[in-house]
């Protein structure tokens, strides 16, 4: 394949240039967060209501709260295997383990929440989705 679809911006990128293209997405901003995050293409994201979906988490170690962007929520709802077990904390200005983060709305840890979504995905589809080249 001469081109690869970028998991960050979803554009086709000439394979020899992909490494430098990806590096721009993963550069750290002044607050310690990556410039962009991997998402599911907009057409494949969860399209339903987010009314009962938790969206803000807190980190008990620092007391900071972080709102999760809608495009990330809609992406992990269709593929809970997409993200690692670390998430950005606005209080620490760093990526921390999701077992240290708790949803404000439910007090459930992000790790347990995501593990529940993974179990439901496997029950529905029989296996995790194939890993994509990133």
One Martini backbone bead per residue (centre of mass of N, CA, C, O) as a GRO file, in nm:
protein
  134
    1UNK     BB    1   0.094   0.038   0.024
    2UNK     BB    2   0.116   0.385  -0.034
    3UNK     BB    3  -0.116   0.432   0.174
    4UNK     BB    4  -0.230   0.585   0.484
    5UNK     BB    5  -0.458   0.601   0.738
    6UNK     BB    6  -0.512   0.831   0.964
    7UNK     BB    7  -0.606   0.806   1.313
    8UNK     BB    8  -0.645   1.121   1.353
    9UNK     BB    9  -0.746   1.266   1.054
   10UNK     BB   10  -0.819   1.053   0.808
   11UNK     BB   11  -0.597   1.076   0.610
   12UNK     BB   12  -0.415   1.032   0.333
   13UNK     BB   13  -0.079   0.893   0.346
   14UNK     BB   14   0.226   0.876   0.249
   15UNK     BB   15   0.413   0.637   0.382
   16UNK     BB   16   0.700   0.786   0.399
   17UNK     BB   17   0.539   1.033   0.573
   18UNK     BB   18   0.394   0.920   0.831
   19UNK     BB   19   0.585   0.964   1.069
   20UNK     BB   20   0.581   1.279   1.055
   21UNK     BB   21   0.278   1.309   1.069
   22UNK     BB   22   0.234   1.172   1.345
   23UNK     BB   23   0.424   1.356   1.514
   24UNK     BB   24   0.232   1.604   1.504
   25UNK     BB   25  -0.001   1.467   1.672
   26UNK     BB   26   0.208   1.379   1.928
   27UNK     BB   27   0.267   1.633   2.026
   28UNK     BB   28   0.337   1.833   2.291
   29UNK     BB   29   0.194   2.041   2.481
   30UNK     BB   30   0.223   2.262   2.736
   31UNK     BB   31   0.023   2.061   2.919
   32UNK     BB   32   0.115   1.748   2.805
   33UNK     BB   33  -0.062   1.708   2.566
   34UNK     BB   34  -0.157   1.591   2.296
   35UNK     BB   35  -0.261   1.729   2.011
   36UNK     BB   36  -0.374   1.440   1.936
   37UNK     BB   37  -0.618   1.176   1.881
   38UNK     BB   38  -0.739   0.891   1.841
   39UNK     BB   39  -0.999   0.795   1.605
   40UNK     BB   40  -1.284   0.746   1.473
   41UNK     BB   41  -1.437   0.786   1.214
   42UNK     BB   42  -1.708   0.981   1.196
   43UNK     BB   43  -1.890   0.756   1.046
   44UNK     BB   44  -1.815   0.531   1.298
   45UNK     BB   45  -1.939   0.662   1.521
   46UNK     BB   46  -2.127   0.714   1.768
   47UNK     BB   47  -2.482   0.832   1.726
   48UNK     BB   48  -2.596   0.856   1.989
   49UNK     BB   49  -2.675   0.930   2.290
   50UNK     BB   50  -2.504   1.097   2.585
   51UNK     BB   51  -2.682   1.126   2.842
   52UNK     BB   52  -2.561   0.843   3.011
   53UNK     BB   53  -2.266   0.936   2.957
   54UNK     BB   54  -1.976   0.970   3.074
   55UNK     BB   55  -1.746   1.289   3.073
   56UNK     BB   56  -1.626   1.321   3.371
   57UNK     BB   57  -1.313   1.326   3.546
   58UNK     BB   58  -1.127   1.222   3.837
   59UNK     BB   59  -0.833   1.280   4.048
   60UNK     BB   60  -0.757   1.195   4.365
   61UNK     BB   61  -0.451   1.278   4.386
   62UNK     BB   62  -0.518   1.597   4.276
   63UNK     BB   63  -0.840   1.685   4.217
   64UNK     BB   64  -0.880   1.673   3.920
   65UNK     BB   65  -1.055   1.767   3.623
   66UNK     BB   66  -1.192   1.594   3.320
   67UNK     BB   67  -1.288   1.635   2.994
   68UNK     BB   68  -1.423   1.443   2.746
   69UNK     BB   69  -1.420   1.420   2.429
   70UNK     BB   70  -1.661   1.337   2.207
   71UNK     BB   71  -1.484   1.183   1.992
   72UNK     BB   72  -1.382   0.978   2.204
   73UNK     BB   73  -1.640   0.865   2.311
   74UNK     BB   74  -1.756   0.773   2.030
   75UNK     BB   75  -1.515   0.580   1.982
   76UNK     BB   76  -1.518   0.387   2.241
   77UNK     BB   77  -1.814   0.285   2.200
   78UNK     BB   78  -1.721   0.116   1.932
   79UNK     BB   79  -1.400   0.097   2.059
   80UNK     BB   80  -1.262  -0.012   2.360
   81UNK     BB   81  -0.958  -0.082   2.225
   82UNK     BB   82  -0.827   0.196   2.131
   83UNK     BB   83  -0.725   0.245   2.424
   84UNK     BB   84  -0.546   0.286   2.680
   85UNK     BB   85  -0.464   0.276   3.044
   86UNK     BB   86  -0.456   0.593   2.974
   87UNK     BB   87  -0.508   0.937   3.088
   88UNK     BB   88  -0.573   1.258   3.094
   89UNK     BB   89  -0.468   1.507   3.338
   90UNK     BB   90  -0.530   1.837   3.426
   91UNK     BB   91  -0.386   1.838   3.709
   92UNK     BB   92  -0.102   1.690   3.612
   93UNK     BB   93  -0.019   1.704   3.312
   94UNK     BB   94  -0.088   1.387   3.252
   95UNK     BB   95  -0.058   1.052   3.209
   96UNK     BB   96  -0.278   0.817   3.363
   97UNK     BB   97  -0.415   0.575   3.521
   98UNK     BB   98  -0.749   0.463   3.501
   99UNK     BB   99  -0.761   0.355   3.808
  100UNK     BB  100  -0.737   0.678   3.911
  101UNK     BB  101  -1.008   0.726   3.758
  102UNK     BB  102  -1.330   0.905   3.796
  103UNK     BB  103  -1.647   0.936   3.751
  104UNK     BB  104  -1.859   1.181   3.839
  105UNK     BB  105  -2.143   1.044   3.773
  106UNK     BB  106  -2.053   0.729   3.916
  107UNK     BB  107  -1.757   0.654   4.048
  108UNK     BB  108  -1.623   0.502   3.827
  109UNK     BB  109  -1.377   0.359   3.687
  110UNK     BB  110  -1.237   0.370   3.383
  111UNK     BB  111  -1.137   0.080   3.373
  112UNK     BB  112  -1.406  -0.064   3.440
  113UNK     BB  113  -1.573   0.060   3.219
  114UNK     BB  114  -1.400  -0.042   2.981
  115UNK     BB  115  -1.417  -0.344   3.052
  116UNK     BB  116  -1.723  -0.360   3.008
  117UNK     BB  117  -1.714  -0.282   2.708
  118UNK     BB  118  -1.535  -0.518   2.621
  119UNK     BB  119  -1.720  -0.749   2.705
  120UNK     BB  120  -1.959  -0.661   2.526
  121UNK     BB  121  -1.811  -0.681   2.258
  122UNK     BB  122  -1.740  -0.985   2.273
  123UNK     BB  123  -2.029  -1.087   2.298
  124UNK     BB  124  -2.119  -0.964   2.021
  125UNK     BB  125  -1.837  -1.045   1.828
  126UNK     BB  126  -1.618  -1.266   1.982
  127UNK     BB  127  -1.400  -1.025   1.940
  128UNK     BB  128  -1.169  -0.828   1.887
  129UNK     BB  129  -1.054  -0.606   1.700
  130UNK     BB  130  -0.845  -0.541   1.475
  131UNK     BB  131  -0.544  -0.428   1.444
  132UNK     BB  132  -0.405  -0.120   1.373
  133UNK     BB  133  -0.221   0.085   1.204
  134UNK     BB  134  -0.031   0.379   1.358
   0.00000   0.00000   0.00000
